[in-house]
Amino acid sequence: MEKMEVIFQFAPYGKEFSPQPETIVLDVGLKSVPGVIDHHQSDAEPECAASLVVRHPELVLEHIKNLPERLTIITHRLPDFDAVSAIFLTLELLELRTVDRAMVKLAEYAKMVDSACLPKNIELSATPYALLRAIFANIQKPEEEANLERIQEGLRMMKLLYEQASLGRDIVANRPIFQGIDRYEKAMHRVEDDYFNYYEDLDRAEMVQLYLPLTQAPGYKLVDGLMIQNPKSFLTKEWARRDVFNSPLGKGFSFLLTSFGGKRFIIGVDPESQVNLKGLGSLLNQKEQKKREQNGRPSGERWYEGNCPFFDYRIIDSPQDGPSLSYQEVVDTVFEFSRQIKG
């Protein structure tokens, strides 16, 4: 890509885009057409952005037929593993004009990460996802600078993973491919230390048990959950789902609610638990809209309900401009939902 300048721009989550000349939109945009590749819309395929690039290379190649002098890539703010892997695969595809086996391996891993399906028996400090999360968590800069540094670090890691996959090596969990590289050895130590951060969070967390709807059949299931305000751990979700020792049912905490200063809430369930949150997002939105009316706030922003085939109602995120509901109101709504599910 020496002959082409790449400009990065960052958009709010859930923003809609239409195709633009000499521009590729990735992991945001709310459609999958040539020039815009996203998976968060209700009619999307059950793929992540990275796997869509590999599965449908024509979405890139039909839009950018000849390399421009300057290419603009738009992704969401605070780009994650899926976003940076989609960017790397797009740039690689534009250079090679075809999909090779290493690109497929990288896309498969990104899909595993984005769907929260990393095997629980692998050592987190040996897997690329956790190391990149550790690097991202260590970036303490204003958002625009942090966005660009995430891209830089992400593309550096994707290049390494692509090279290792090209040599036939495993990239799901393979500590030796990171050894001897200072930034990754430091990240390994941060992941290992983060386990103790999780235990600090656990001491402050509220342990709950909830009835949640089954994904594949009618009915409901009782699961263990955690509700944590301002978690110190950057891998809370991964440690909690593996924590068979502290979860009362002995299967790990399948439900997790995290609050970040009351300005953002993320609620999710473990795909392995075979439950989802269908209906909870709608209930939160009803209460959110009512409180916005009371407070005179704009009513356009909504809680994201995870209503796309890839997430299948397993994740909920609060409105982009911040929730009107308080932490206690969100918690009360979760319990109300559980009671409704049990009937």
C-alpha positions as CSV (number, residue, x, y, z in Angstrom):
1,M,0.0,0.0,0.0
2,E,3.0,2.3,-0.4
3,K,1.5,4.1,-3.4
4,M,-1.8,4.8,-1.7
5,E,-2.4,7.1,1.2
6,V,-5.0,5.8,3.7
7,I,-7.1,8.3,5.7
8,F,-9.0,7.0,8.7
9,Q,-12.2,8.6,10.0
10,F,-14.4,7.5,12.9
11,A,-18.1,7.6,13.3
12,P,-20.6,7.0,16.2
13,Y,-21.8,3.4,16.6
14,G,-24.9,2.7,14.6
15,K,-24.5,5.6,12.1
16,E,-25.9,4.9,8.7
17,F,-23.8,5.5,5.6
18,S,-24.3,5.3,1.8
19,P,-21.4,4.4,-0.6
20,Q,-19.0,7.2,-1.3
21,P,-16.3,7.3,-4.0
22,E,-12.8,6.2,-2.9
23,T,-14.2,5.4,0.5
24,I,-14.8,2.1,2.3
25,V,-17.0,2.0,5.4
26,L,-16.4,-0.9,7.8
27,D,-18.2,-2.3,10.9
28,V,-20.6,0.7,10.8
29,G,-23.1,2.0,8.2
30,L,-26.1,-0.3,8.7
31,K,-25.9,-2.0,5.3
32,S,-23.8,-4.4,3.3
33,V,-23.3,-3.1,-0.3
34,P,-20.3,-2.3,-2.3
35,G,-18.4,0.3,-0.3
36,V,-20.3,-0.2,3.0
37,I,-19.8,-3.4,5.0
38,D,-21.6,-3.8,8.2
39,H,-23.5,-6.5,10.2
40,H,-25.5,-4.6,12.8
41,Q,-28.7,-4.3,10.7
42,S,-31.6,-6.7,11.1
43,D,-31.3,-8.1,7.6
44,A,-27.6,-8.7,7.7
45,E,-25.9,-12.1,7.3
46,P,-24.8,-13.8,10.6
47,E,-21.2,-12.6,10.0
48,C,-18.9,-10.0,11.5
49,A,-17.4,-7.2,9.4
50,A,-14.1,-9.0,8.9
51,S,-15.7,-12.3,7.8
52,L,-18.0,-10.3,5.5
53,V,-15.0,-8.8,3.7
54,V,-13.6,-12.3,3.1
55,R,-17.0,-13.9,2.3
56,H,-18.0,-11.1,-0.1
57,P,-14.8,-9.6,-1.5
58,E,-16.9,-8.0,-4.3
59,L,-18.2,-5.5,-1.7
60,V,-14.6,-4.1,-1.8
61,L,-13.4,-4.9,-5.3
62,E,-16.5,-3.7,-7.1
63,H,-16.4,-0.4,-5.3
64,I,-12.6,0.2,-5.6
65,K,-11.8,-1.1,-9.1
66,N,-8.5,0.8,-9.3
67,L,-6.4,1.9,-6.4
68,P,-6.8,5.6,-5.8
69,E,-4.1,7.9,-4.6
70,R,-6.0,8.4,-1.4
71,L,-8.4,6.0,0.2
72,T,-10.7,6.9,3.1
73,I,-11.6,4.2,5.5
74,I,-14.5,5.0,7.9
75,T,-15.1,2.8,11.0
76,H,-16.7,3.3,14.4
77,R,-15.1,5.2,17.2
78,L,-12.9,3.2,19.5
79,P,-12.3,0.5,16.9
80,D,-12.2,-3.1,18.2
81,F,-10.8,-6.4,17.0
82,D,-13.4,-6.8,14.3
83,A,-13.0,-3.3,13.0
84,V,-9.2,-3.4,12.8
85,S,-9.2,-6.9,11.3
86,A,-11.8,-5.8,8.7
87,I,-9.5,-2.8,7.8
88,F,-6.4,-5.0,7.5
89,L,-8.3,-7.6,5.3
90,T,-9.7,-4.8,3.1
91,L,-6.3,-3.3,2.5
92,E,-4.8,-6.8,1.8
93,L,-7.7,-7.6,-0.6
94,L,-7.1,-4.4,-2.5
95,E,-3.4,-5.3,-2.9
96,L,-3.8,-9.0,-3.8
97,R,-7.2,-8.7,-5.5
98,T,-8.1,-12.1,-4.2
99,V,-8.7,-13.9,-0.9
100,D,-6.0,-16.3,0.3
101,R,-6.1,-19.0,3.0
102,A,-4.4,-16.8,5.7
103,M,-7.1,-14.1,5.2
104,V,-9.8,-16.7,5.7
105,K,-8.1,-17.9,9.0
106,L,-7.8,-14.3,10.2
107,A,-11.5,-13.6,9.4
108,E,-12.6,-16.9,11.1
109,Y,-10.7,-15.8,14.3
110,A,-12.2,-12.3,14.2
111,K,-15.7,-13.9,13.9
112,M,-15.0,-16.1,16.9
113,V,-13.8,-13.0,18.9
114,D,-16.7,-10.8,17.9
115,S,-19.3,-13.4,18.7
116,A,-17.7,-13.9,22.1
117,C,-17.1,-17.6,21.3
118,L,-13.4,-17.9,22.3
119,P,-12.9,-21.4,23.7
120,K,-12.9,-21.3,27.5
121,N,-10.1,-23.8,27.8
122,I,-7.4,-21.6,26.2
123,E,-5.0,-19.4,28.1
124,L,-6.2,-15.8,27.6
125,S,-2.6,-14.4,27.7
126,A,-1.8,-16.5,24.7
127,T,-4.6,-15.3,22.4
128,P,-4.4,-12.2,20.2
129,Y,-7.8,-10.8,21.3
130,A,-6.8,-10.5,24.9
131,L,-3.4,-9.1,24.1
132,L,-4.9,-6.4,21.8
133,R,-7.4,-5.6,24.5
134,A,-4.5,-5.1,27.0
135,I,-2.8,-2.8,24.5
136,F,-6.0,-0.8,23.9
137,A,-6.7,-0.5,27.7
138,N,-3.2,1.0,28.1
139,I,-3.9,3.8,25.6
140,Q,-4.6,6.9,27.8
141,K,-5.1,9.7,25.2
142,P,-7.9,11.9,23.9
143,E,-10.4,9.9,21.9
144,E,-9.3,11.0,18.4
145,E,-5.6,10.1,19.2
146,A,-6.7,6.9,20.8
147,N,-8.7,5.9,17.8
148,L,-5.7,6.3,15.5
149,E,-3.4,4.5,17.9
150,R,-5.8,1.6,18.1
151,I,-5.7,1.4,14.3
152,Q,-1.9,1.5,14.3
153,E,-1.6,-1.2,17.0
154,G,-4.4,-3.3,15.5
155,L,-2.9,-3.3,12.0
156,R,0.5,-4.2,13.4
157,M,-1.0,-7.2,15.2
158,M,-3.0,-8.2,12.1
159,K,0.1,-8.2,10.0
160,L,1.8,-10.6,12.4
161,L,-1.2,-12.9,12.6
162,Y,-1.5,-12.9,8.8
163,E,2.2,-13.8,8.4
164,Q,1.9,-16.6,11.0
165,A,-1.3,-17.9,9.4
166,S,0.5,-17.9,6.0
167,L,3.1,-20.2,7.6
168,G,0.3,-22.6,8.7
169,R,0.6,-21.7,12.4
170,D,-2.3,-21.6,14.8
171,I,-3.4,-18.1,15.7
172,V,-6.2,-18.8,18.2
173,A,-3.9,-19.3,21.1
174,N,-0.2,-19.5,20.4
175,R,2.1,-17.9,23.0
176,P,5.4,-18.5,21.1
177,I,4.4,-16.3,18.1
178,F,4.4,-13.3,20.5
179,Q,7.5,-14.1,22.5
180,G,10.5,-11.9,22.0
181,I,8.3,-9.0,21.0
182,D,8.4,-6.4,23.8
183,R,4.9,-4.8,23.3
184,Y,3.3,-8.3,23.3
185,E,5.2,-9.7,26.2
186,K,4.2,-6.6,28.2
187,A,0.6,-7.2,27.1
188,M,0.8,-10.8,28.3
189,H,1.8,-9.6,31.7
190,R,-1.1,-7.1,31.8
191,V,-3.6,-9.9,30.9
192,E,-2.2,-12.1,33.7
193,D,-2.4,-9.2,36.2
194,D,-6.0,-8.5,35.0
195,Y,-7.2,-11.7,36.6
196,F,-6.6,-10.1,40.0
197,N,-8.4,-7.0,38.8
198,Y,-11.4,-9.3,38.1
199,Y,-11.3,-10.6,41.7
200,E,-11.4,-7.0,43.0
201,D,-14.4,-6.4,40.7
202,L,-16.0,-9.6,42.0
203,D,-15.8,-8.3,45.6
204,R,-17.8,-5.2,44.6
205,A,-20.2,-6.9,42.2
206,E,-23.8,-7.9,42.8
207,M,-24.3,-11.7,42.1
208,V,-27.7,-12.4,40.8
209,Q,-29.7,-15.2,39.3
210,L,-32.1,-14.5,36.4
211,Y,-34.6,-16.3,34.3
212,L,-33.7,-15.6,30.6
213,P,-35.4,-16.8,27.4
214,L,-34.0,-19.8,25.6
215,T,-32.5,-19.1,22.2
216,Q,-33.3,-22.3,20.3
217,A,-36.6,-23.3,21.9
218,P,-39.6,-22.0,23.9
219,G,-39.1,-21.6,27.6
220,Y,-36.6,-20.1,29.9
221,K,-33.5,-21.0,31.9
222,L,-32.0,-19.9,35.2
223,V,-28.5,-18.4,34.9
224,D,-25.9,-16.8,37.2
225,G,-25.1,-13.2,36.6
226,L,-22.9,-10.3,37.7
227,M,-23.7,-6.6,37.9
228,I,-20.6,-4.5,38.1
229,Q,-20.1,-0.7,38.3
230,N,-16.9,0.7,36.8
231,P,-15.0,-2.6,36.4
232,K,-11.3,-2.4,36.8
233,S,-10.7,-5.5,34.7
234,F,-10.6,-5.0,30.9
235,L,-11.4,-8.7,30.4
236,T,-14.3,-8.9,32.9
237,K,-16.6,-10.7,30.5
238,E,-14.0,-13.4,29.7
239,W,-13.0,-14.1,33.4
240,A,-16.7,-14.1,34.5
241,R,-17.8,-16.6,31.9
242,R,-14.9,-18.9,32.9
243,D,-15.6,-18.5,36.7
244,V,-17.1,-21.9,37.6
245,F,-15.7,-21.6,41.1
246,N,-17.6,-18.5,42.2
247,S,-20.8,-18.9,40.2
248,P,-23.5,-20.6,42.3
249,L,-24.6,-22.9,39.5
250,G,-21.0,-23.8,38.8
251,K,-21.2,-22.9,35.1
252,G,-19.7,-19.4,35.1
253,F,-21.6,-16.1,35.0
254,S,-23.6,-16.3,31.9
255,F,-25.2,-12.8,32.3
256,L,-23.1,-9.6,32.8
257,L,-24.2,-6.0,33.3
258,T,-21.4,-3.4,33.4
259,S,-21.9,0.3,34.1
260,F,-19.2,2.8,33.2
261,G,-19.9,5.9,35.4
262,G,-23.6,5.6,34.7
263,K,-22.8,7.0,31.2
264,R,-22.8,3.7,29.4
265,F,-24.2,0.3,30.1
266,I,-23.3,-2.9,28.3
267,I,-25.4,-6.0,29.0
268,G,-24.6,-9.4,27.5
269,V,-25.0,-13.1,27.8
270,D,-22.6,-16.0,27.0
271,P,-23.6,-17.7,23.7
272,E,-22.8,-21.1,25.2
273,S,-25.6,-20.6,27.8
274,Q,-28.1,-20.8,24.9
275,V,-30.2,-17.9,26.3
276,N,-30.7,-14.4,24.9
277,L,-32.1,-11.0,26.0
278,K,-34.9,-10.6,23.5
279,G,-37.4,-8.2,24.9
280,L,-35.1,-6.6,27.5
281,G,-33.9,-3.9,25.1
282,S,-37.5,-3.1,24.2
283,L,-38.4,-2.8,27.9
284,L,-35.4,-0.5,28.5
285,N,-36.4,1.6,25.5
286,Q,-39.9,2.1,26.8
287,K,-38.6,3.3,30.2
288,E,-35.9,5.4,28.5
289,Q,-38.3,7.2,26.2
290,K,-40.6,8.0,29.1
291,K,-37.8,9.4,31.2
292,R,-36.5,11.4,28.3
293,E,-39.9,13.0,27.9
294,Q,-39.9,13.9,31.6
295,N,-36.4,15.4,31.3
296,G,-36.9,17.1,28.0
297,R,-34.2,15.2,26.3
298,P,-34.2,14.2,22.5
299,S,-36.1,11.0,21.9
300,G,-34.2,9.8,18.9
301,E,-31.5,7.9,20.6
302,R,-32.3,4.3,21.7
303,W,-30.7,1.4,23.5
304,Y,-29.2,-1.1,21.0
305,E,-31.0,-4.4,21.3
306,G,-28.6,-6.7,19.5
307,N,-31.3,-7.3,16.9
308,C,-29.2,-8.6,14.1
309,P,-28.6,-12.3,13.1
310,F,-25.0,-12.2,14.3
311,F,-25.7,-11.1,17.9
312,D,-29.2,-12.6,18.0
313,Y,-30.3,-10.4,21.0
314,R,-27.3,-11.4,23.1
315,I,-26.0,-7.9,23.7
316,I,-27.5,-4.6,24.7
317,D,-25.8,-1.2,24.6
318,S,-27.1,2.1,26.0
319,P,-27.9,5.2,23.8
320,Q,-25.1,7.0,22.1
321,D,-25.8,10.3,23.9
322,G,-25.9,8.5,27.3
323,P,-28.8,6.9,29.1
324,S,-31.5,8.8,31.0
325,L,-32.1,5.7,33.2
326,S,-30.0,5.5,36.4
327,Y,-28.0,2.4,37.4
328,Q,-30.8,1.3,39.8
329,E,-33.5,1.9,37.2
330,V,-31.6,-0.4,34.7
331,V,-31.1,-3.1,37.4
332,D,-34.7,-2.9,38.3
333,T,-35.7,-3.3,34.7
334,V,-33.5,-6.4,34.4
335,F,-35.2,-8.0,37.3
336,E,-38.6,-7.0,36.0
337,F,-37.7,-8.7,32.7
338,S,-36.7,-11.8,34.5
339,R,-40.0,-12.0,36.3
340,Q,-41.9,-11.5,33.1
341,I,-40.0,-14.3,31.4
342,K,-40.7,-16.7,34.2
343,G,-44.3,-15.6,34.2
